[in-house]
Amino acid sequence: MNIIADENMPALSLFDGIGTVVRTPGRPLDRTLLADADVLLVRSVTRVDAELLAGSAVRFVGSATIGTDHIDQAALAAAGITFAHAPGCNAVAVAEYVLQAVVAFAVQRRTPLSALSLGVVGVGNVGRKVVQWAAAFGLRVLASDPPREAAGEACEEGAEWAPLAEVLACSVITLHVPLSVTGMAPTRHLIAADQLALLSAGQLLINTSRGPVIAEQALRERLDQPQPPQCILDVWEHEPWVTPQLLAQVQIGTPHIAGYSVEGKVRGTYMLYQALRQWRGLTDAAKPMPLDAPPRHWEAPLETEAQLLALLQWVYPMARDHQALVSACGAGPNETPPSREVAAVRFDQLRKRYPLRYELGGLRVSGAVAPAWAQALSLLGVQC
């Protein structure tokens, strides 16, 4: 088999023995490589549709992502092409990103986590993780997921369903919806001018889902008005181009890397490896998932929000990613932004050359831990 794969996918050696892997940039993807390809493996930067696959021999498309808005699944189905993706592969990493943002907000406001409320919009693989740890840390959690509510599903333990307006009244609002423009609950511009008008200076809005879920122009206008909310964005409506003016307005901006843990990336590749094996009908023993996080030991206490934040920032220095994006987009004080084309290339380079980042799982803590946090830390895989 001939397998064309995005060169930024890790652990592609898993496919050795199934076929010959050719690594290639995912943006833009060279269509000529697909002429004799049986399998195409991509990430979110590659738009896969009838135009890309026209004249190709591709029979299986896999995306090592949780989202599928870059895949024209109807076109693949019409052509008889099997599709697989990796839902939930980076849910832990994204939830840890949100956790750090929330803890930093609590420290900034000098308030305990238990005094905050969290509004979760979209309770899928990532949203469930966020609800789980937030409830364990003592936050009051309200959630909005119209498709799940309409199906009569119960909300996760520690949270309750609420109308979107009530969710938007929480101390922190975090978005975890897929991008959709049709259906019973379309999410493109779900957060627009009317919703943003409900937010105030005492709130934090986080988006790690898809950029167009928030109407960018409306957000820029709201952030220019009196008493704006704080905002943390990992995704952008026009990425790989990031509007320098918006980046200068937000508290933290990162280049769509919330889920970029080593574990999350490897899980994504491994899920495609399993799907391809099933499609091929292979019955030999599968290779193990190649994960080997280094040992990490935290000897300081974890009894205050400030101490917890120090641990989270030690594991993942979010401010580093913010500064890297600011530099790439020329969004610093007195800087002249580069052209849109140059900024887009720099955005992709930040993702391509992203440093190794491991999740909290397996971390050992030997310092004193606040009793109320022991369960929450255990859920995160931290050994106290």
N, C-alpha and C positions, 0 to 999 in steps of 0.2 A: 504494500500500500504506500502511496505517496501522501505525506502529511505536511501541510503548510501551516506553520504556527507562528504567532506573534513572538518575536525574539525576547520580549520582556516577561514572558511567562516563565516561572521557575519550574524546576523538576521535570523538564521535557524528556529527560532520560527514561522516565517511566514508559514512554512509548517505544523505546528501543525493543525490537523483537516483534512489535506489531506492524511497524512500517518504517520507512525512511523519513526522518524529520528534516524539513528545510525551514530554517529560522529566517524571518523577514520582519522589517518594520511594519507595525500595524496601521500607522497613519503617515503617508498614504500607503495602501496595500497595492503591490504590483499585480495587476490582473493577469498578466501573462504567466505568472506562476501557477495559476489555477487550471490551465488548460488540461494538464494531465494529473491533477490532484484528486485524490479520493476523499480526503478529509481536510477541513479548514478549522483551525483553532484560533480564536480571537479574544480580544478584551473589549472594553466599552468604547475604545477609540476607533474601532472599525465598523462602519455601516455596512451591514450585509443585507443585500436586496437582490432583486432579479437582475438589475443592471450589472452588479458586481459578478454574479455567477453565470451570466449569459455565456454560453459556449463552453463552459467548464465541465469537468467530469465529477465534480464534487457531489458526494452522496450523503455526507455527514458533516454537520456544522456544530461546533461546540464553542460556547462562550464562557470563559472562566470568571463570570460575574454573577451578581445576584439580580441585577436589572436586565431587562430585555428590550428596552425601547430602541436600541440600535440594531435590532434584528427584525426584518420583515418576515414574521413567522408565517403569514398567509402565503407569501411568495414561495417560501421553502416547502410548505405543505403541498402547494399546487404543483411543484416540481418533483414531489416525492422524495424530498431531502429530509433526513432525520435531523432533529435539533435537540441539543441538550445544553443545559447551563448549570450554574452552581449556586442555587439559592441557599443563603445562610452561611456561605463559606467565610465571609468576613464579618459576621454579625458581632462576634466578640470584640474585634478591633474597633468597630464603629461605636459599640456601646462604651468601651473604655475611653474613646475620644470624648463622647458626650459626658461621661462621668467626670473627666478632668475639667471640662468646661463648667459643669455645675458646681463642683467643689471650689474652683477658682472664683466663681460668682459669689458663693457663700462666704469665702474668706474676704473678698473685697467688701462685702456688705457687713462683715463682722457678725454673721448670724449662723446658728447651727444648721446643719442640713435638715434636721427634723422640723425646722421652722419654715422650710420652703415647700412650695407645691410644684409639681411637674405635670405639664400637659404634653401628652404623647399623641401625635397625629400620625396614624398608621401603625397598627400592631401586628406586623408580620414577623419574620425571623429576627430582624434587628429590634423592632419595637418591643417584642416580648422580652428580649434580653434587658433592654433599658427599664422596662416596667419591673422586672424581677429584682434587679439590683437597687433601683430607686426605692421600692417598697422596703427592701431589707435594710437600707440606710435610714429609714424612718420618714421619707418624704410622703406627702399626700399626693396620690397620682390619679389624674383624670385622663381618660383616653377617648379618642375619636377614630372610628373605623367603620364607616357606613356599610360596606359590604358584609363585614362580619356581624354587625348588629342586625342587619336585615336578614341574615341567615339564622338568627336566633342564637348565635354563639355567646357564651358567657365571657365576660372580660377576665383577664388574668388575675390571679389572686393578688390582693394588695392594691387593686385599681378598680375603677368603675367607669362605665360608659357615661359620656356627657356630650351635650351639643357642642359644636365647634366654638361657638361664642364663649362658653364656659371654660373650655380648654384653653382658649386664648387669654383668659383672665389669670392663669397660673403665673407663678413667679418666673418659671422657665418653660419655654415651649420648644419642643424638639420634633422635627419633621422626619418621618420614615416611611414615606409613601412611594410607590412606583410612579413613573411618569405616564399619564394616560390622557387622551383627549376625547375619548368616548366612554360609553358605559354609564352605569348608574351613579358613579362618583368620579368624574374626570378630575385630574389633579393639576393639569397645566394652569398656572396662575391661581391655584387654590388660595394662596395668600396674596391678595391684591390690595388695592387702596382701601376698600371698606374694612378688611380684616386688620390691616396695618394701623388704621385709625383707632382701633381698640387698644393698641399697645401703648405703654407709657414708659417713663424713664426708670421705673423700678422693676423692669422686666428684661429678660434675655431671650432672644430668638436664635435657635440653632438650626441650620439646614445641612444635613449630610446625605440627603436623598438624591435629588436631581435639581439642577439649577432652575429650570423653568417652572418649578412648583411655586416659586415666588416671582411675582411680576417685578423685574428689576427696576424699571423706571419708577414705579410706585414706591419701591423700597428706598430708592435714592431720594425721592421727594420727601418721604416720611422722616428719613434720617437727617434731613436739612431743616426740619421743623422744630419748634420748641418741644422740650421734654421727649426726645426720641428714645426708643428702647435700645439696649445694647444688642449687637448682632454678631454672631459667629457663623461664617460661611466656609464650607469646604467645597461647595459646588456652585457653579455660576451659569447664568442663563445662556451666555454666548461662548462658553469655553470651547476650544482652548484659549480663547481670548478673554481676559479679565478686564473689566472697565476700571482703569486706574482710580477714577473718582470714587467709585463704590468701595474699592479696596481701602482707600484712605479713610472712608467713613466707618468701616466695621471695626469691632474690637479685635477680632482675629480673623485672618483669611488664610486658607491653605489650598494647595493645588489638587483637590480631589484625591486626597490620600488618607482619609479617615479610616478606611478599611485596609490600608497598606501594611499590615503586619506580615512578617515572614510566614507565620502559621496560616493566615487568611489566604495569602497567595498560593501557598502549597496546597491547601485544602481545595481551592478552586481547580487547580490542575488535576489533582487526584480524583475529584468528582467527575471530571471529563474522561479521565483514564478508565474509571469504572464504567461510565456510560458507553464508551467506545468498545470496551470488552464485551459488554452485554449485547451491543448491536452486532458485533462480529460473532457472537455465540461462543466465545472462548471459555473453556472449562478448566484450564490449568490454573494453578494457584496464583492469585494476584500478588503483585509486589506490595510490600508494606509502604505506608505513607512516610516519606523521608523527612521527618521532623526531628531536630536535635537542638533544642534551645539550650544556651549555655547556663550553667548554674549561677543563680543570683541570690544575694543575701543582704537583707536590710536589718541593721542592728539597732536603729533608733526606734523610739516609741511611736505608736500611732494612736494618740489619745485626743488629738484636736484636729479640726479641719485643716489648719495650716500644716500640721505634720503629715496628714494624708495627702495634701496637695504636693508637698515636697517629694513624697514617694512617687506619685503619679508622674510628676515632671522629670524625675530621675529615670523612670522607665521610658517615658516618651516626652521629650522636650518640644511641646507644641509650638512654643514661641520661636523655635528655630525654623520651623516650616513657614510660619508667618513672615519672618524676616526675609527668608529666601524668596518668597513670592513677591514681597514688596520690592526687593532689589530687582527681580526679573522684570517686573512690570513698570518700574520707574515711578512707584507711588509714594516714595519718600518725600520729605520736605525739600522744596526747591529743585526737584528732579524733573527732567524732561522725559516723558514717557516715550518708549520706542514705538516704531510703527506697529500696527495691529498684527502684521505678519510675523515680525520679529518677536513680539510678545507671545504669540501663539506657539512659536517654536520653543521659546524659553520655558513656557508652561509644560510642554511635553517633555523637555529635557529634565525638568525637576522631577517628574514622575519616573522617567526612564532611569535616572541615576539616584533614585531614592535610597538613602542609607538603610541598613538593616535595622528593623524595629521589631522587637518581640513583645508578645502579650504578657499579661501579669501572671498567667498560669505557670505554676512551678516555683514562683518566687517564695523564698523563705524569710519570715520575719521573726526575729528573736527578741525585739523590744516589747515593752508593755503595749497591749492593744485594748482600746475601749471595749468593754464587754458588749455594748450595744452594736458594735460593728463586726463582731467575730463571724456571725452568720453571713453577712454581706461579703466579707473578704473571702470566706470559704467558697461562696458562689462564684467569685472571680478566679478561683483556683489558687489563691494565696494560702500558703501554709504558715499558720501562726504557731 
